Amino acid sequence: MTLATAAFGSVTLAHYLFVASALFTIGLVGFLTRRNLIIMFLCTELMFQGAGLALIAFSRFHANYTGQTFVVFVITVAAAEAALALALVVLLFRRRESLSAEEWRELRGGSSCTASRRLH
């Protein structure tokens, strides 16, 4: 028995699920409350990591590798999302020189009160 096991006991599935749910919740709250696009995308990554940790924990608990295999696909989707997010952030910064999520409303096209005010 190691010192860590003697002091803290064994780590159970509930511990992993608590950390996974905390990661997901922090990511969700950050995504809903922040207006900076980079922070919003980092919060999305936190939610992906929380979901991935839960999948790996359940996979280990049930002694099969299905969850671990699925996490590889989740990480692939997260990498693609990060690349797309970086491209969109660069596009927005070049057009508006701001990283505020409110600036996306002006990029929709069509008539906008704010866009028409800037022209006059």
Backbone bond lengths (Angstrom), bond angles and torsions (degrees), N, CA, C in turn:
res aa  C-N    CA-C-N  psi(-1)  N-CA   C-N-CA  omega(-1)  CA-C   N-CA-C  phi
1 M - - - 1.441 - - 1.534 108.28 -
2 T 1.330 115.47 131.42 1.456 119.65 179.77 1.520 110.31 -84.53
3 L 1.300 114.82 167.71 1.460 120.46 -179.57 1.522 111.28 -64.30
4 A 1.339 116.66 -40.10 1.469 120.28 -179.67 1.525 110.87 -65.21
5 T 1.330 116.94 -40.20 1.466 119.95 179.46 1.519 110.43 -67.20
6 A 1.322 117.11 -39.01 1.461 119.91 179.77 1.523 111.14 -68.06
7 A 1.319 116.96 -38.10 1.465 119.91 -176.58 1.524 112.71 -77.46
8 F 1.326 117.03 -40.74 1.471 120.11 -172.61 1.518 114.05 -109.86
9 G 1.290 120.15 -9.22 1.444 122.16 -175.83 1.515 110.10 79.93
10 S 1.294 117.27 -173.83 1.466 119.65 -178.90 1.530 110.29 -87.26
11 V 1.312 114.60 151.39 1.457 120.79 178.60 1.522 107.99 -85.97
12 T 1.317 117.14 125.01 1.461 121.49 -177.10 1.529 110.51 -104.69
13 L 1.309 114.66 176.82 1.463 121.07 178.02 1.529 110.62 -60.03
14 A 1.298 117.16 -36.61 1.471 120.83 -179.05 1.525 111.66 -61.86
15 H 1.317 117.86 -35.91 1.457 120.75 177.91 1.524 111.06 -63.65
16 Y 1.327 116.19 -45.56 1.465 120.26 179.26 1.526 111.10 -64.58
17 L 1.331 116.10 -40.43 1.469 119.07 180.00 1.529 111.21 -69.17
18 F 1.320 117.20 -32.64 1.464 119.82 175.87 1.526 110.63 -64.18
19 V 1.323 116.97 -46.04 1.471 120.52 179.07 1.525 110.12 -64.76
20 A 1.345 117.49 -41.56 1.463 121.07 179.31 1.522 110.95 -62.91
21 S 1.315 116.83 -43.59 1.472 119.07 179.92 1.531 110.75 -69.52
22 A 1.328 117.80 -33.78 1.466 119.96 176.61 1.525 110.50 -65.72
23 L 1.336 117.95 -43.40 1.463 121.23 176.81 1.522 110.88 -59.99
24 F 1.325 116.04 -46.74 1.461 120.11 -178.73 1.526 111.08 -63.94
25 T 1.327 117.04 -42.05 1.462 120.91 -178.81 1.524 111.66 -67.09
26 I 1.321 117.03 -43.04 1.464 120.20 177.42 1.527 110.07 -61.20
27 G 1.336 116.36 -42.24 1.459 120.26 177.78 1.517 112.64 -63.43
28 L 1.319 116.42 -42.41 1.465 120.73 -179.04 1.529 111.35 -66.68
29 V 1.323 116.79 -45.17 1.466 120.19 178.90 1.524 110.37 -63.74
30 G 1.318 116.42 -43.01 1.462 119.80 178.20 1.513 112.48 -62.77
31 F 1.326 116.62 -39.66 1.466 120.46 179.60 1.523 111.34 -65.85
32 L 1.320 116.66 -39.80 1.461 120.14 -176.73 1.528 113.54 -78.85
33 T 1.324 117.87 -23.51 1.460 119.50 -174.74 1.522 113.73 -102.49
34 R 1.293 119.68 -21.53 1.468 121.45 -176.37 1.517 110.91 -93.36
35 R 1.318 116.06 152.60 1.462 121.30 178.92 1.526 112.18 -115.18
36 N 1.311 118.95 -5.01 1.453 122.09 176.97 1.527 108.35 -81.48
37 L 1.327 116.84 127.47 1.461 120.33 -173.94 1.521 113.14 -63.46
38 I 1.316 117.65 -37.71 1.459 119.60 179.98 1.529 110.42 -64.63
39 I 1.316 117.18 -42.87 1.464 120.88 177.79 1.532 110.05 -63.62
40 M 1.324 116.85 -39.54 1.459 119.89 179.17 1.528 111.47 -62.92
41 F 1.328 117.37 -40.99 1.457 119.75 179.20 1.523 111.68 -71.75
42 L 1.323 117.91 -33.76 1.462 119.88 174.28 1.529 110.77 -65.43
43 C 1.310 117.03 -37.00 1.464 120.48 176.78 1.529 110.96 -66.47
44 T 1.316 116.70 -35.26 1.464 120.03 174.87 1.520 110.37 -62.90
45 E 1.319 117.03 -40.32 1.461 120.83 177.13 1.527 110.97 -63.99
46 L 1.326 117.38 -37.71 1.461 120.03 175.81 1.525 111.19 -61.33
47 M 1.325 116.51 -40.70 1.463 119.47 178.14 1.521 110.92 -65.11
48 F 1.332 118.14 -40.20 1.465 121.18 175.88 1.527 110.96 -60.80
49 Q 1.328 117.27 -43.19 1.459 120.62 -178.83 1.525 111.63 -67.43
50 G 1.318 117.03 -36.49 1.462 120.12 175.84 1.515 112.07 -64.01
51 A 1.329 116.07 -43.13 1.468 119.69 177.62 1.525 110.88 -66.09
52 G 1.320 117.25 -40.00 1.465 120.94 178.86 1.514 111.82 -64.39
53 L 1.324 117.22 -41.00 1.457 120.38 178.09 1.525 111.24 -63.70
54 A 1.316 117.68 -40.47 1.468 120.84 177.32 1.529 110.74 -63.72
55 L 1.329 117.41 -41.78 1.468 120.27 178.57 1.526 111.53 -62.79
56 I 1.325 116.74 -43.16 1.463 120.07 179.70 1.525 110.46 -66.92
57 A 1.329 117.80 -39.22 1.464 120.75 179.65 1.529 110.96 -64.05
58 F 1.328 116.62 -45.03 1.471 118.65 177.88 1.523 111.30 -65.97
59 S 1.317 117.15 -36.98 1.455 120.68 178.15 1.522 110.99 -62.38
60 R 1.316 115.84 -44.39 1.473 120.14 179.24 1.526 110.94 -67.76
61 F 1.320 117.10 -37.77 1.464 121.15 -179.49 1.530 111.12 -64.78
62 H 1.329 116.87 -39.28 1.463 120.76 -178.78 1.521 112.84 -91.49
63 A 1.323 117.45 2.26 1.468 124.15 175.14 1.532 113.14 58.18
64 N 1.318 116.64 41.34 1.460 120.25 169.96 1.522 108.41 -135.11
65 Y 1.305 116.09 167.17 1.465 120.37 -173.43 1.526 113.40 -104.83
66 T 1.292 118.25 11.74 1.457 121.25 -178.83 1.533 111.12 -63.23
67 G 1.315 117.54 -45.56 1.458 121.04 179.99 1.512 112.28 -64.55
68 Q 1.334 116.65 -38.43 1.455 120.35 179.09 1.523 110.84 -67.79
69 T 1.317 116.79 -36.69 1.460 120.31 176.67 1.526 110.15 -66.60
70 F 1.319 117.11 -40.26 1.453 121.03 179.65 1.524 111.39 -65.50
71 V 1.337 117.56 -32.97 1.463 121.57 179.14 1.524 110.73 -63.91
72 V 1.332 117.22 -32.75 1.464 119.68 176.74 1.527 109.81 -60.91
73 F 1.316 117.42 -40.00 1.466 120.76 177.21 1.528 111.30 -69.79
74 V 1.328 117.53 -37.04 1.463 120.81 177.38 1.525 110.09 -63.07
75 I 1.327 116.96 -41.88 1.462 120.50 178.89 1.526 110.31 -65.78
76 T 1.329 117.25 -36.60 1.466 120.75 177.32 1.529 110.82 -64.26
77 V 1.312 117.02 -43.35 1.461 120.89 177.72 1.530 109.89 -64.86
78 A 1.329 117.25 -39.07 1.464 120.60 178.91 1.526 111.02 -64.31
79 A 1.327 116.83 -37.56 1.471 119.52 178.05 1.522 110.90 -67.21
80 A 1.328 116.93 -41.32 1.465 120.21 177.59 1.529 110.66 -65.22
81 E 1.307 116.59 -39.65 1.467 120.98 178.35 1.520 110.57 -64.45
82 A 1.324 117.00 -39.67 1.463 120.20 179.23 1.525 111.16 -65.64
83 A 1.320 117.45 -39.60 1.469 120.41 178.37 1.526 110.82 -65.55
84 L 1.322 116.81 -43.64 1.463 120.83 178.26 1.529 110.74 -65.27
85 A 1.311 116.70 -41.35 1.459 120.56 179.61 1.523 110.91 -63.28
86 L 1.314 117.17 -41.93 1.456 120.02 178.61 1.526 110.91 -62.77
87 A 1.322 116.86 -41.38 1.463 120.31 178.37 1.531 111.03 -63.37
88 L 1.328 117.47 -41.43 1.465 120.44 179.41 1.523 111.71 -68.51
89 V 1.318 117.07 -38.29 1.468 120.30 178.48 1.522 110.28 -64.69
90 V 1.331 117.09 -42.32 1.465 120.27 178.21 1.526 110.11 -63.81
91 L 1.336 117.59 -41.57 1.465 121.50 177.79 1.524 110.90 -60.72
92 L 1.317 116.66 -47.64 1.463 119.95 -179.20 1.520 111.08 -64.32
93 F 1.319 117.34 -42.06 1.456 119.50 -178.73 1.523 111.47 -65.98
94 R 1.330 117.12 -35.68 1.467 119.72 178.51 1.526 111.76 -68.29
95 R 1.321 116.65 -35.96 1.471 119.68 -177.58 1.518 112.84 -82.34
96 R 1.318 117.65 -39.91 1.472 120.39 -172.46 1.527 113.76 -117.12
97 E 1.317 118.92 -10.18 1.457 124.42 -175.96 1.528 111.63 53.24
98 S 1.314 114.57 41.94 1.459 122.00 178.61 1.517 108.33 -150.52
99 L 1.330 116.57 151.99 1.463 121.01 176.19 1.520 111.25 -112.36
100 S 1.310 117.10 21.12 1.454 121.84 179.41 1.523 110.21 -78.36
101 A 1.323 115.75 138.98 1.460 120.45 178.47 1.527 111.72 -67.53
102 E 1.317 117.71 -22.24 1.460 121.45 178.63 1.530 111.35 -65.36
103 E 1.317 117.17 -26.36 1.466 120.83 -179.73 1.535 111.94 -68.43
104 W 1.330 118.33 -21.37 1.464 120.81 179.34 1.518 111.71 -64.09
105 R 1.314 116.40 -30.57 1.472 119.48 -179.49 1.518 111.31 -61.35
106 E 1.317 116.67 -32.26 1.462 120.82 -179.19 1.528 111.96 -77.44
107 L 1.323 118.18 -18.49 1.459 120.75 -178.70 1.527 113.02 -86.27
108 R 1.321 118.01 -1.94 1.460 121.06 -178.22 1.517 113.04 -64.74
109 G 1.288 117.26 -30.00 1.464 120.37 -176.19 1.511 110.40 97.34
110 G 1.295 115.28 175.96 1.456 118.83 -178.91 1.508 110.72 77.90
111 S 1.320 116.14 -164.74 1.458 119.59 -178.00 1.522 109.47 -88.10
112 S 1.291 114.18 135.67 1.459 120.74 178.05 1.521 107.59 -138.51
113 C 1.307 116.41 137.70 1.458 119.81 -179.42 1.521 111.07 -62.32
114 T 1.320 116.87 -42.12 1.457 120.07 -178.44 1.505 110.94 -67.66
115 A 1.336 116.89 -40.91 1.464 120.04 179.89 1.517 111.29 -66.87
116 S 1.332 117.46 -37.84 1.458 119.11 179.77 1.528 110.90 -71.92
117 R 1.339 117.94 -30.70 1.449 120.52 176.34 1.510 112.31 -67.22
118 R 1.309 117.48 -32.58 1.458 121.13 179.75 1.516 111.65 -70.72
119 L 1.327 117.41 -27.33 1.454 120.18 -178.78 1.522 111.18 -74.60
120 H 1.330 118.28 -27.51 1.468 121.11 -176.34 1.470 112.14 -93.59
